[in-house]
């Protein structure tokens, strides 16, 4: 996985890793960083270069940044067929879908 800088946000992307191997990061560090929510866990210090924290610190829903990256790399037609599975900690009072039978 690669670390692509967007302002102060780092987006981990295998596409970017292919283009820029120097910014490559092992997936275990990406997973540790994404769980480093400052109120619960300390930032992940990576190679004494970065202090990585959960993406929700910069973007409330980092999935939107991932969608933008997919559109940028593959175009709208292919990206529109993608499926995003985002696991969160929120709750809902009702179903998130409508059963149209």
N, C-alpha and C positions, 0 to 999 in steps of 0.2 A: 504494500500500500504506500502511497506517496502523500506527502504533506504539501498541499497547495495553499499558498497564502492568499486570503481574500481580506484585505485590510488587516485587522488583527486576528481574524479567524483563520484557522487551518482546516482545510477540507481534505480528508484522506481519500485518495482516488488511485485505483490501479491504473487508470488511463494516464494519469500524470506520472506515475512511477515508470511507465514504459518510455515516456518522453524524456524524463529527467531522473535517471537512476540515483543521482546523488541525494535526492530528496526522499528516497525510499525509506519506509518505516515498517517494521514487522507488525503484523496484525495484532499480536498480543499487546503491544504498546498502544495501538489505536483503541483497543477495547478497554484497557486500563484508563486511558485518557477520557474516554466518553463516559466513564462512571465516576470521574473525579469532580463531583458537584461540590463546590467550595464549602457550603454549609455542612456537608456530611463527611467529605473526604478531602485530603490535601491534593494540590496540583501534582501531576506527574512530571517530575524533572527528567527530561529526555536528553541524553548526551550533553548535558551542561549547556545546551543551546536554547531549549524551550521549556516553559512551564505550561504544560497542557492541561486544560480543564474541560468539563462537559460542554458540548456545543450549545446547550440551552442558555449558557451565560451570555453569549453574544446574540444568538438567534433563539427566540422562544421555541420555535419549531424548526430545528436544523434540516428537516426533510425538504423544506422549500429550497435550500441551497443545493441539495443533492439533485433535486428535479431540474434546477437551472443548469447544473453541470451536465446532466444527461442530455438536455436539449442542446446545449452548446456542442457536445461531442458527437451526437447522433442525429440531430435535426428533429424537428417537431413530429414528423410522421412516425418515426420509430419510437420516439419518446412517449408519444400518446398511447402506445400499446404497453408501456411499462406498468408494473404494479409496485406500489410502495407499501411496505408493511412496517408500521411504526408502533413500537411498543411503548406505552406511556404509563403514567401512574394516575391519570385522571379517572373520573367516574362519569357515567351518564345516567339520566333518569329513565331513559327509554331506549328502544333499539336504534342503531345507527343506520339502518337500512329499511327499505320498504319491501315487503314480500309481495311481488306482483304476480305470483303464481305461475 
